[in-house]
């Protein structure tokens, strides 16, 4: 049975960016495992469950899955899992990833190993794309150097921060994903004129943000050669 590992933030994942791929891959028959940096239950960004932010249907769906999904509520610690044991590794986004996943050495190892083999794939969504600013390949070069990628753009970030670069919860953004990924050599294009943005470069798939989550999940299935679940 094909399998996928979800690497989820303990500091605030964005609901749709995790739940959409989780349910799509589950519906396609994949065996799914969730891991967090310490093995603690991941935290969902409350804004991604707020009806005024995401709509009532999405808010309720995210809340229900976050509270009831056994995999999300019984995660493995990142240090105990290996990318070689899975066909794909998925990194849902959310601002929280900037405080844990993106700079976690075990998360970076999982990403590197997922794209280094002959069969593995990695899907990295939204703010989690910031991990590419820190991940290096076996030769010590930036993993993203020369690769085509998309991710959460500066143009969107500007609308979420105050003049001191703080989020609504008071946390100061430690870095801007677009700036850091470009500095590491990534060929960045968030396709701001398009409704969705998903980029495939070899075994690395990146997605821009919440509205691209469904397309990202379908793209991953296609790259794995797995049929989409029937409606």
C-alpha positions as MATLAB code, in Angstrom:
seq = 'XXXXXXXXXXXXXXXXXXXXXXXXXXXXXXXXXXXXXXXXXXXXXXXXXXXXXXXXXXXXXXXXXXXXXXXXXXXXXXXXXXXXXXXXXXXXXXXXXXXXXXXXXXXXXXXXXXXXXXXXXXXXXXXXXXXXXXXXXXXXXXXXXXXXXXXXXXXXXXXXXXXXXXXXXXXXXXXXXXXXXXXXXXXXXXXXXXXXXXXXXXXXXXXXXXXXXXXXXXXXXXXXXXXXXXX';
ca = [
       0.000    0.000    0.000;
       1.392    3.454   -0.899;
       2.126    5.621    2.103;
       2.759    9.243    3.035;
       4.212   11.020    6.042;
       2.760   14.362    7.136;
       5.215   16.679    8.926;
       2.996   19.041   10.925;
       3.798   22.100   13.019;
       3.278   22.245   16.766;
       3.251   26.049   16.561;
       0.263   26.425   14.246;
      -0.469   24.649   10.966;
      -3.013   26.137    8.559;
      -6.045   23.873    8.604;
      -6.915   23.569    4.923;
      -3.287   23.029    3.913;
      -3.136   19.920    6.071;
      -6.702   18.618    5.999;
      -7.195   18.854    2.225;
      -4.143   16.696    1.351;
      -4.799   14.411    4.332;
      -8.337   13.603    3.231;
      -7.482   13.435   -0.481;
      -4.607   11.012    0.042;
      -6.632    9.012    2.548;
      -9.460    8.744    0.010;
      -6.993    7.468   -2.577;
      -6.016    4.616   -0.269;
      -2.662    5.793    1.054;
      -1.488    4.723    4.489;
      -0.870    7.985    6.363;
       1.345    8.838    9.334;
       1.634   12.194   11.111;
       4.827   13.391   12.777;
       5.628   16.548   14.739;
       8.956   17.854   16.034;
       8.565   16.416   19.547;
       5.706   13.979   19.043;
       3.259   16.340   20.738;
      -0.160   16.884   19.176;
       0.068   19.610   16.509;
      -1.582   22.978   17.018;
      -3.919   24.377   14.383;
      -3.854   28.095   13.607;
      -7.136   29.350   15.075;
      -7.611   31.716   12.150;
      -7.912   28.693    9.850;
     -10.939   27.557   11.869;
     -12.587   30.978   11.962;
     -15.685   31.175    9.720;
     -15.036   34.849    8.993;
     -11.591   33.901    7.649;
     -12.231   30.682    5.719;
     -15.999   30.271    5.524;
     -18.287   28.164    7.698;
     -17.891   24.921    5.737;
     -14.093   24.917    5.757;
     -13.938   26.059    9.383;
     -16.179   23.234   10.555;
     -14.377   20.641    8.434;
     -10.975   21.666    9.781;
     -12.198   21.680   13.365;
     -13.786   18.246   13.055;
     -10.725   16.591   11.505;
      -8.286   18.332   13.831;
     -10.189   17.115   16.875;
     -11.091   13.605   15.720;
      -8.385   12.313   13.372;
      -6.401    9.643   15.228;
      -3.258   10.305   13.209;
      -3.207   14.004   14.057;
      -3.869   13.223   17.696;
      -1.226   10.514   18.006;
       1.799   11.770   16.040;
       5.286   10.314   15.892;
       8.328   12.435   16.814;
      10.296   13.517   13.740;
      13.484   11.885   15.008;
      11.852    8.450   14.865;
      10.658    8.456   11.234;
      12.511    7.960    7.934;
      11.528    9.258    4.505;
      12.641    5.972    2.926;
       9.697    4.250    4.612;
       7.186    6.391    2.699;
       6.335    7.116   -0.898;
       5.828   10.802   -0.126;
       6.498   13.318    2.630;
       4.018   16.193    2.966;
       4.798   19.490    4.711;
       1.579   21.478    5.372;
       2.065   25.218    5.809;
       1.013   27.852    8.281;
       2.989   30.615    9.962;
       3.811   28.183   12.772;
       6.224   26.305   10.527;
       8.594   29.272   10.686;
       9.156   28.557   14.377;
       9.665   24.802   14.219;
       9.418   22.706   11.038;
      11.431   24.891    8.693;
      14.502   25.008   10.901;
      14.214   21.532   12.418;
      17.176   19.321   11.503;
      15.042   16.174   11.371;
      12.458   17.843    9.127;
      15.228   18.983    6.789;
      16.609   15.434    6.733;
      13.199   14.074    5.789;
      12.878   16.563    2.943;
      16.384   15.855    1.659;
      15.888   12.096    1.745;
      12.432   12.307    0.132;
      13.763   14.029   -2.987;
      17.131   12.264   -3.133;
      15.910    8.762   -3.946;
      14.529    7.293   -7.140;
      10.909    6.976   -6.055;
      10.176    9.387   -3.187;
       8.280   12.664   -3.497;
       7.909   15.717   -1.290;
       4.975   18.147   -1.227;
       5.709   21.435    0.549;
       2.916   23.980    1.018;
       2.796   27.727    1.699;
       4.993   28.891    4.630;
       6.513   25.420    4.911;
       8.286   26.211    1.623;
      10.574   28.243    3.889;
      12.291   24.973    4.825;
      14.007   25.206    1.438;
      15.958   28.196    2.760;
      17.647   25.892    5.275;
      17.683   22.404    3.726;
      20.864   21.227    2.011;
      21.630   18.211   -0.131;
      24.231   15.531    0.562;
      26.965   17.761   -0.911;
      26.101   20.658    1.387;
      24.494   22.778   -1.321;
      21.077   24.354   -0.891;
      18.459   21.828   -1.947;
      16.440   24.519   -3.686;
      19.286   25.971   -5.761;
      18.237   26.023   -9.417;
      14.805   24.509   -8.715;
      11.491   26.041   -9.789;
       9.287   26.672   -6.755;
       6.201   28.507   -5.577;
       5.170   29.425   -2.039;
       3.649   32.094    0.176;
       4.546   35.406   -1.518;
       5.724   38.680   -0.017;
       2.754   40.410   -1.638;
       0.402   38.402    0.583;
       2.578   38.614    3.683;
       2.523   42.404    3.614;
      -1.223   42.405    4.173;
      -0.956   40.269    7.311;
       1.705   42.156    9.274;
       1.779   45.444   11.149;
       4.555   47.996   10.655;
       6.800   46.031   13.030;
       6.241   42.804   11.065;
       4.079   41.285   13.780;
       1.189   38.917   13.224;
      -2.204   39.513   14.774;
      -1.234   37.276   17.712;
       1.768   39.509   18.460;
       4.507   37.227   17.163;
       7.135   38.936   15.025;
       7.727   37.163   11.744;
      11.307   35.797   11.865;
      11.762   35.817    8.076;
       9.860   36.165    4.815;
       9.612   32.895    2.914;
       9.969   34.365   -0.559;
      13.086   36.362    0.338;
      14.888   33.454    1.988;
      14.078   30.862   -0.668;
      15.226   33.190   -3.432;
      18.430   33.924   -1.487;
      19.087   30.166   -1.338;
      18.938   30.004   -5.144;
      15.345   28.993   -5.819;
      13.646   30.063   -9.044;
      10.606   31.678   -7.424;
       7.287   32.268   -9.167;
       4.148   32.421   -7.015;
       1.999   33.012  -10.118;
       0.102   35.857   -8.493;
      -2.210   36.192  -11.464;
      -3.474   32.618  -11.153;
      -6.139   31.228   -8.825;
      -3.843   28.398   -7.762;
      -0.109   27.789   -7.968;
       1.507   24.347   -7.827;
       5.003   23.750   -9.196;
       6.692   20.429   -9.903;
      10.468   20.223  -10.239;
      11.656   16.648  -10.214;
      10.568   14.980   -6.986;
       9.790   18.321   -5.320;
       6.251   19.719   -5.449;
       5.515   23.135   -3.967;
       2.199   24.927   -3.508;
       1.466   28.611   -2.879;
      -1.174   28.640   -0.155;
      -4.599   27.460    1.076;
      -6.474   27.797   -2.248;
      -3.816   25.610   -3.881;
      -4.114   22.778   -1.349;
      -6.578   20.666   -3.330;
      -4.613   21.064   -6.570;
      -1.414   20.209   -4.692;
      -2.900   16.988   -3.353;
      -4.110   15.972   -6.812;
      -0.713   16.793   -8.284;
       1.026   14.610   -5.713;
      -1.254   11.698   -6.536;
      -0.538   12.155  -10.239;
       3.205   12.225   -9.596;
       2.864    8.999   -7.605;
       0.862    7.423  -10.417;
      -2.186    6.971   -8.187;
      -5.750    7.598   -9.377;
      -7.725   10.323   -7.654;
     -10.551    9.173   -5.394;
     -13.910    9.228   -7.136;
     -16.397   11.840   -5.945;
];
